Amino acid sequence: MAPPENSTETTTDGRYLIIKGRKWRASNPSIPPKLRQELVDELMSARRAVKDGKPGARKRVNDAKVALGERGQPWWEDPDPTALSERIRATIRALLSKRAGASICPSDVARVVGGPEDAWRKYMNNVRQITAEMAAAGEVTATQKGKTVEADNVRGPIRINRTNPEI
């Protein structure tokens, strides 16, 4: 019995989807399901925005695809520092876009980058550092108990917010 036309095959290693005979990089399977779904929702929303000709939509698509591991350095390789930084930045932007008007927790970003096991914890300092760099560039703000803080110089939990919630 032939598989249905809409079925998606994968390579034996699970790294690629085969659609109409063409290989496409699969999303990172170690992203926790709830966060993966948020990123997929953001990707679909950004694709609709591209179709509607909205400004910044292509950047949103790219951010979601990088966060999912479908673009950039392959998710099965140990990330080099530059690729890791870009994936963290893309994940911050994608989650903030998806949760429009709400803040995100740095641990959510680390879980997307590092996976559901405790391996994500080793990325927390990287996430805080990138958050601080993005805050210095005016892209985001880091808050603690509702007050703006320096993400890399404060102890305790922080939240990451859009600098301009209307964007």
N, C-alpha and C positions, 0 to 999 in steps of 0.2 A: 504494500500500500504506500503510495507516495505521500510525503508530508504536505500539509496544507500550504497554499501559496504564501500565506502571511507568516508562516513559522520562521523563526530565526535560528540558524545553525551557529555553532561556535567551533573554534578550533579546539583540538584536544587539550591544549593547555589553558583554555578559557580566556585567553588574552584578547581574542578578536571575535567579532560577530561576522557572519558571512551573510550578506544581504544582496540578493540578485547577483551572486557570484563574486561580489566585491568584499574585501576585508575592511572592517572598521574596528578601531580600538574599542574594547569594552570598558565600561566603567569599573573603577576599582571595587572589587567585591568586599573589601574590608571596611568600607564606609558603613557606619551603623545605619540600619534601614530607615529610621525616622529622618536622619540628616540627608541620606541619599534621596529620599522622596522630596524633601524640600528643595534640593539642588535640581532634581529633574523637573519639579514644578516651575522653578525659576527659569530653567532652560526653555521649557515650552512657552512660558509667558514672554520671554525675550524673543523667541522665534516669531511669535504672533506680532510683537512690536516691530520686528524687522519687516514683516509683511505689510504692516500699516505705515511703514516709513518713519517711525519715531526716532528722534535723535538719541544716540548712545545705545541703541538696541544691539548693534553688532558687538560692541564691547561687552554688553551683558551676556550675550551668547558665548563669547570667548571665555569670560570669567567662569560661567557655569561649567563649560566643557573642561577647562583647566582644573577646576575644583573637583570635578568628577573623575579626573584622571584620563579623560578622553583626548586631551591635547597636552602639549608640554612633554617633559621627560616621562617615559613610560613608568607607570605606577609599580611595576614589578622590579624596577632597578632602585638601588640605593640612591636617594636624591643628592645631587650636588648642591652646594649652598645657594647658588643663584636660582636653580629650579625650585628648591624648597621655598625660598623667599617669594617667588612669583606665585607658587601654588597657595601659600598662606594669604597673600594679598588678594588673589582671585577669590578665595573662599570667603574672606571677610566681606568683600564687595558683593558677592553672590548672596550670601546669607542676609546681609543688610538689605539688599534689594528685595529679597523674598519676604522678609519680615518688615516691610516698609512701616516706618514709624515706631518700631520696637528696637530695643538693643539686643546684642548677642553676647554670649558668654565666650571668653577666649577658649574655654575647654571644648566647646562645640567645634571651633576651628581646628584645634589640635586633634580631635577625634576624626575629623574628615581627613586630615593629613596623615595621622598615625594609626588609624584603625581602631576597632572597638576594644581590643585588649588593653592592658595597662601600658602598651608601647606608646600610646599617645602622650603620656605624661612627659616624656623626654622632649616633646616639642613645645611645651608651655612657655619656656623662656624665649624661644624663637618667635612665638605668636606675640608675646608682650613686646619684644624688640621691634617687630614689624609694625605693631599697633602704634608704638611710640613714633616710628618713622612716618607712618601715615598721618598721625596727629600733627607732627611738625610740618608736614606738607599741606595741612588743612583739609585732608580727606575725611578723617574721623575724629572723634573725641573719645577719650577714656574717662569713665566716671567711677566713683566709689561713693556709695551712699548719696547719689545724686549730685555730687560735686566733681568738677573736672580735676583730673589728676594726671601725672606723668606715668604712663603705663609701665615703663621700665624702672621706675624709682619708688614705687609704692608697694607696700606689703599688703597681702590680703586680696580678696576677690575684687575684680573690676568688671565693668561692662563696657562694650564697644558700641558706640552710637554713630549715626551719620552726623556729619558736621551741619549739613543743611537738609533737614528731613523732607523738604518739599521737592528735592531733586529726584 
